[in-house]
Amino acid sequence: CSPHRTPLCCCSQVHVAPDEEVATALLRALRESGELDGRSPGEVNALDSLPGCRQQRLHWDFNPDLCEGLPRKPASVILGMQRGARLMVRDERANATVPIVLGPGDVLVFEGDVAHAGAAYCARNTRVHVYLDVPGVLRERDFTWFRRA
C-alpha cells in the first residue's frame, strides 16, 4: 500500500436482507451457539473496503459505560467472507492494539465495551457485520463512541 495516497474512508456498507442466505446462516449459527440468548440482532450489513483504506480510529459501537457490570452485554459480530478480513482490537491487559484475522466463514463476536477499529486494507475485502442489542443499552444508528463518558 502507498500510505501517501491513502483515503481515510473507503469502506462502503450495504444492507443484507434477512432472507438472504448469508444472513440466515449467520443468525442461525449465532442462535445455535447461544450468542443470541438475551440479545436481539440488528440489521445485517456487508462491509466492503477498497485497497488503500486506512485504519479507523479506535472506538466502541455501544456506550462502554452502559455496558459495565451487565450480566449480558451487547455485542458486534464480524463474519469473514474472504481471506484477510481483519479487526484491530484493544487488549487492555497487554496495553496494545492487536489484529484479529478472519478467513472465509470465521465469525468474531466481541462485547460492546471492547475498543476496536476497522483495519487498513491493501486489497479489497468484504465481510458481514451485525449488532447484537440488549435491553437497556440504546445503540444510536451511525454513532460510535471515541472516549468514555
N, C-alpha and C positions, 0 to 999 in steps of 0.2 A: 504494500500500500504506500501511497505517497501522502505523508502527513501534511504536506504543504497545500494540497488542493482538496482536502477532505471536508465535505459538507457536514455540519453538525447533525442535522435532522434529515435522514434519508431513509426513513422506515415508514412504510405505509401499512394501514390497518384496514382489513376488510371483514365485515360481519359474515360469520358462517351460520347458515340456517340450522336450527335444532334438528331437523330431519336429515341433514347431510351425514353421510357415513362416518366421516371423521369426528363429528360432534357426538353422534350417538355412541360410537365406540369409546371415545374418551370418557363421556359421562357414565357409561356402563362400567368401565374399569374403575373410575373413582368411587362409584356406588359399591361395587364388589369389594374394594379394598378398605371400605369404611371411611374414606375421606369425606363423604357427604353426610355422615352421621352428625347431626347438629348444624349442618351447613347447607346453604342452598346455592346452586350455581347461577352465576350471572350469564350474560351473553358470551358466546364463544366467538373469538376473532382470530383470523390468520394475520400474522405479522410478517412482513416481507422487508428485509434490509438489503440495500443495494451495496455494491462494492464501494469502499471508501467511507462507509459510515463510521463516525466516531463514537466512542463510548459515551453513554449517557452519564449524567451526574448521579451519584448515589442518592437514593430516595426510598420512600416507603409508599406502598399503594393504599394502605389504610393508616389512620392516625395511630401511631405506635403507643401513645399514652392511653388510648382507649382499649388497646389490646392487653395491656399489663394486667396480670392476675386473672384473666379469663380462663375458665375451665376448657373452653373450646374457642380457639382464636380463628378469625377469618384467615383466608389463605389465597395465594395465587398459584396458578398451575401453568407450566410450560410443557408442551408436547413437541419433541423434536421431529421434524418432518424429513430432514436430510442431515448428512454428516456435518459436524462443525457448529451446531447450534450452541451458543454459549450465553451464560448469565454470570455477571460478576456479583459476588455475594460477600458482604462484610462479615468476617469472622472476628467477633469481638474478643474472644479468648486469645487469638493469635495476633490481635491488633493489625490485621491485614485484610485486604480485599483479594479474594481468590476466585478463579474461574471455575464454573461448573460446566462441563462439556457434555452435550447430549447428542446421541445418534438417532437415527430414524426409529420412532416408536418409544424412545425413552421418555418418561414422564417425571418431571420435577415438581413437587408440591412444597411450598415454603410458606411459613406463617406470616401474618400481616405485619409483625414487628421486626422482620428481617430487612435490613437495609440492602439494597441491590441496585444494579444498573445494567441496562442492555449493553452488550459488548460491542466493540468495534468489529467491523467485517471487511475483509479484503475481497471476498467473493459473495455473491448473492446468497441469502439464507432465508428460508421460510420456516416458521414454526407456528404453533397454535397456542393461544392463551385464553384462560378463563379465570374469573374471580370466583372465590367461594365465600359468600357472605354469611354472617351470623347475626342473630337478633341483638340489637343494642349497639352495633357498630355500623353507623351510616357511612357508606363509601360514596363520596361525591364523584359523579361521572366526569372523566377527563381531568381529574385533580390528583396531584401527588404531593407528598409531604417531603420537604427538603431538610427539615430540622424538627426536633421535638418541641412541643409547646412549652 
